[in-house]
């Protein structure tokens, strides 16, 4: 799997923002060049710039949603079709769902703020069509209005695209999270994979029917991603009945068979491997933070023991309370 998809995961670091490493896929500059070629350099580059900012806002919607609901996030990868926020949601199922929903909700909020009904009511219904660009060129006297129209279009498209139930889009991740709450993991993944295949093929067919090459291209990319991310490399037999690390080739009873009859487990996909590395880093950061909290708490308690509570400054008292509460929460046993 890594060999088949590795080039699509290439990226370069952009820096850190809100304690989060931001990486950019090499495909984004390529998409910007294609947009400039197809739409003209002014509209194309403006669209590409707004797309970059909207994807960045989208991914930090995931990051902040994860943190607010008790989870962690330390890296985002910006892709042309969205991005990948490497988050560790909180322990509750609602935290996972809210973390996934955080990105599209940010796009919807930006689209509402840039809604043309506030400044261009004559464009109201035209901009809701996701298959047409509302402007073809900038005009000196109305460039602000036209930029807002582009901003609305970019975020409206991003919101609609992430409702599509194809993994790894947010719609696919949201559906998979719901299925995992109600079905065995392997069944949920198989349903998600089949749904993604059907929807991707329907998008390609729609693009052909309405004669829009970019719709066909997006459907084809989603189809390829669904296959490559969803199916790890198979074994030496050349057949692969697994999806996202789950093996269906022998049914549920395969776990009860002897080792000599078990097939070799499939290798994890590049996405699974990447997520595992991110989780290891997050766990290391959490452990380091706990040690630092314990050190600060020990120093404050020693000061209280020697000089009394009145010796602490207001800031130190707040730190003592916060560190004590956080360590107490982390020490609670998880519910069965």
N, C-alpha and C positions, 0 to 999 in steps of 0.2 A: 504493500500500500504506500509506504513512504516513497518508494521509487517511482510509482505512478503519479503521485500528487505533489512530490517535493517541490517542483518549480513553482506551483501555485502558492506555496507557503513562503516564498522568498519575500523578504521585507528589509527595510532599513529603519534604524531608530531615529525618532524625531525629537526626543527629549522626554522630560517628566512634567506632568501637569496634574495638580491635586494629588501628589504622591502616587501617581500612576505612570508607568512607562508607556509611551505612545510609539507604536511602530506603524509604518506605512507600507502597504503592499506595492511592489513595483508595477502592478497592474494599474494603479491609479494614475500615474503620469501617462501611461499608454492610453487610457480612456480619455484623459484630457486632450491628448493630441488628436485622437479620433473625433472627439466632439468639435474641436477647433476646425478640423478638416471638413466635417459634414455640415456644421452650422455657421461657419464663418468664425474668424478668430475672436471677434468681440463677444458674440453671444456664446460661442463654444467655451471660451476660457472663463467667462462669467458663470456659466452653468457649472463648469468643472469646479471653480472655486467655491461656489455655494454648495455644491455636492460634497466637497471635502469638509466644509464647516458643519454641514448637516449630519454627515456620518460621524464626525467627532462628537457633536452634541448627542447624537443617538447612543453612541457607546458609553458616554459618561452618564446617560440616563440609566443604563444597566449598572454602572459602577456605583452611583449614588443610591440606587434602589437596593442594591446588595448591602451596602454599608448601613443604610437606615434600618433595614430589617434584620440586622445582626450578623451579616456576612462580611466577606472580604473581597477585595479586587485590587490587583496590582499591575495589570497590563491590558492594553487594548491593541488590536491589530485592525487597521482601517483597510477595507476592501471596497472595490467599486460597487458591489451589491449590498453593502452594509458594512459589517465588521464582525470581529470576534472579541468580546470582552471576557477575559479569563477571570471569572468570578467564582467565589465560593459562597453560595447563598446561606442564609441562616438555617437553623435546624428544622424549621416548620415548612410544610408544603406550601403555605401561603407565601413564605419568603421566596421560594423558588419561582412561583408564578409571578409575583410582583417584580422580581429581578428581571425576568424575561420581558414583562410588559413595559418596563421602564423605558426602554429605547423607543419603541413605537409611540408611546405616549408623549415623549419629548418632541418627536416629529409632528404629531398632531397638534401639540400646543403651539409650535412655531407656525404651522400652517394656519391656525386660527388667528394668531397675531398678525400674520401677513395676508389675511383673507381679503380679496379684492372688493368685497361689499363695503369696506370702510373708505375706499378711495377711488374705485373704478367699478361702479355698479353695472356698467354696460358689459364688463368682462365676467360677470358673476358666474354664468352657467358655462361659458366656454372653457374656463380654466379647470372645471371639474372633470373634463374629458382627459383621462390619463394618456391618451394616444396622440394628442396634439400639443405642440408647444404654443403658448399664447402669444409670443412675439417672435419676430424674425430679424429685427434689428433695433438698435438703440437710437432714440431721438434726443437731441440736446435738451429740449424743453420738458421732456417727460421721462428722463432716464431713471429718476428715483422711483416713480410708479412702475416702470418696466422692470427694475431690479427687484422690487417687492413682488411683482408677478412671478418672476423667475424663482424667488425664494419660496413663495407659496407652492409653485409647481414641483420643485425639488422635494420639499417635505411632504407634500400630498402623495407624490409617487412613492417616496420611501415608506410612508405609512401604509399605503395600499399593498406595496410589494411585501412588506413584512407580515401581512395578514395571510399570505399564501402558505398553505400547510405543506411546505417542502423543507426538509432538513438540509442545511443548517439555518435557514431563515427563522426569524423569531416565531412566525406562525407555526412552523414545524416543531420547534422546540417547545412551544406552549402546548401543542397537541400531545406531544410525547410525554410531557410532564403530567398531563391529565390522565393519559392512558396508563402511565406507570402507577398512578394512585389506585387504579381500578382493576388492572390486569397484571398477570405475571410479566416480568421484565421482557422475556424473550417474545411473548405474544405481542406486547406493546410495540417493540421494535420492529417486528415483522409487519404489523399493521401500518406503522409509520413509513416504513420503506415502500410498501405497496402503494400507499396513498401518495407519497412523493413521486413515484414513477408515473402514476396515472395523471396527476395534476401537471407535471412537467410536460408530458406528451400532449395534454390538452392545450397548454400554453403555446407549444410549437405549432399545433394545428390551428389555433386562433391566429397566430402570426401569419401563417400561410394564407388563411382565409381572408384576412383583411389586408394582405400584401404589405406587411411591415417587417422589414428585415431585422430591426432591433428587437422586436418581440420574439421572433424566431431564435435569435441569438441568445436572449436571456433564457428562454425555455430550454435551449440546448445546454447552456451552462448549468442550469439547475438540475437537469437530467444527469449530466456528467457528475456533478458534485454529489447528488443523491446516491449514485452508484459507487463512486470512489470513496466517499466518506463512510457510506453505509456498509460496504462489503470489504473486509480485510482480505489480504492475499490468501488464496486457498492453499491446500496441501499439495503433495506430489501427484495426487490423482487427477488434478486439473478441475475438480468440481468443488464448488464452494457453497455450502448451505448455511453460512453463518451471516450474521448481521450485527455490527457494533459489538463484536466479541461474544455473541451468543450462538450456540451451535444447535441447529434444528434437525440435522441430518438423521439423528437416531431417536428423536422424541425425548420426552422428559425422563424416560427410564435409562437413558445412556449414562447418567451419573451413577447408577447402581451396578453397572457392569464392571468386570475385572479390568485391571490396568492393561492387560495384554490385548483387550478388545477395544479399548478406547482409542479414538482417533487423536492425532496430534491437535492440540488446541490452536486455533488460528491466531496469527500475530495481530496485535492491536493496530488500528488505523493510526495515521499520523496525528489526527485530531485527538484521539484517546491518549496517545503518548505525550502530546503537548500538554493536554489537560493534566495528566499525571505529574509532569514536571512542575507545572504551575502550582498544583496542590501541595507538592513537596516544599516548594519555596514559601508558599503561604503558611504552611505548618511551621517552618523554620522561623519565619517572621513572628508568628504568634508566640512561639516558645521564647524568642528573644525579648519580645515585649513583656511577657510574663516575668521573666527574670529581672528586667529593668524595673517593673512595678514592685516586685518583691524587694529589690535593693532600696528603692525609694521609701517603701513602707517601713523597712527595717531602720533606716536612718531617722525617719520621723518618729517612730515609736521609741527609739533610743533617746531622742531629744525630749520627748514627753516624759519618759521615765526619769530623766535626770533633772529637768527643769520645770516640768508640769505643762499642762495644755496651754497655759497662757504664754508660754515661750514661743509658740508657733505663730507665724504671721497669718493673716487671712488667706493668702495664696497657699501657704503650706497646709492650712486646715482644710481648704477645698481639695487639695491634692491628696491629703490623707483620707478624706471621705470617699473621693472618687476611686482611689486605688483599692481601698478596702472593699467597696461595693463590687468593683470589677473582679477582684480576686475571689470574692465570695460567690459571685455568679458563676465563675468558671469552675469553681470547686464543687458545685452542685452536681449530684449524679444525674445523668440523663434519664428521662422517663422511659420505661420499657415500651 
